[in-house]
Structures are given as structure tokens and as C-alpha cells.
Amino acid sequence: MKLLGQTRQQLQSADGRHLVDKGVSSMVKSLCESLRTELYSVAAIQPLPSRRLVDCLPELATWSKGIWEGIPESGVEAS
């Protein structure tokens, strides 16, 4: 119980909040970049085709699997 309290205290500190915010921002940026490169072709200069949410699911599954298998995640390490 003491360890949980110390962890909570660290995460609620200014430095802890900064690290969590930075990590989440990096993860969202990594996800958006991954979705952009996998779902949209940049070979031709044309308007981006519209995609349905269901088109994103396989890429989301691949990306999230990579995070759990690759902890710590390279996107967070790069920040």
C-alpha cells in the first residue's frame, strides 16, 4: 500500500504530470503518423480519400500490439 501511495504522489507531482503528458502526446503523434502512412497514399498529389473507421481498425490493432510487445515504446523513448 505504501508503494501505491508513493507512486500516486509521484504521478501527481508537476514532473510526473509533465512526463505523463509528454508520453501521451508522443503516443498520439505516433498513432496518427502510423495511420496516415498506412491508410493514405502520398504517391500522388490528390485530395486524400475518405476512409471509414473500420478501415483504421487493422492498423490500430497492429500498432497497439506493437506497443505491448515493445515496452518501452520507441515513440515515447524518442521524446
N, C-alpha and C positions, 0 to 999 in steps of 0.2 A: 504494500500500500504506500509505503514511503517513496519508492521509486516512481510510482504513478504520479504522486503529488509533485515530485521534483520535475518530472517530465512535463506535466501541465504548467508548472511555474515557468519553465524554460520556454515553452511554446507561446506563453502569454507575454513574455518579455518583448521589448522592442526589437531585439536582434532575432528572436525566434519568429516573430511575425514577419520580419523582413525576409528571412530565409524561406518561410512557407510561401509568401507572396512571390518571391523570385522563382521558386521551384514550380509553382502552379503556372506562372506566366510562361516559363520555359517549356513546360509540358504542353500547354495550349498552343504555343507557337510551333512546336514540333509536330503536333497533331494537324494543325492547319496546313503546314508545309507538306506533310505526308499526303493529306487528302488532295491538296492542289496538284501535286506531281502525279499521283496515281489516278486521279479522276479526270483531269483536264489535260489535253494535249496542247503543248505550246509550240508545236512544229509550224503551224500556220497562223498567220495574223488574221484571226477571225473572232467574232464575238464568242465568248465561252458558251458551250452548250449547257442548257439547263439539265440538272440532274435531280433525280428523286432521292429521298432519304434512304430508300432501300439500296440504292447504288453505293452508298457510303458504308453500309454495314460490313461487307467483307474486309474493306480496308481498316475499319475501326477494330475489327476482331484481330487482324494481323498486327496492328500497331499495339493494341493493349496486351496481346500475348507476348510481344517482344519486350514490353516493359517488365512484366512479371518474371520473364526468363532472364532479363538482362539487368537486374537490380544490382548496383545503382545504374540508372538510365543515363545514356550518353547525352541526351538533351539537357538534363539537369546538371550533369557534370560540366558541361560547356559554359554554364552561366557563371 
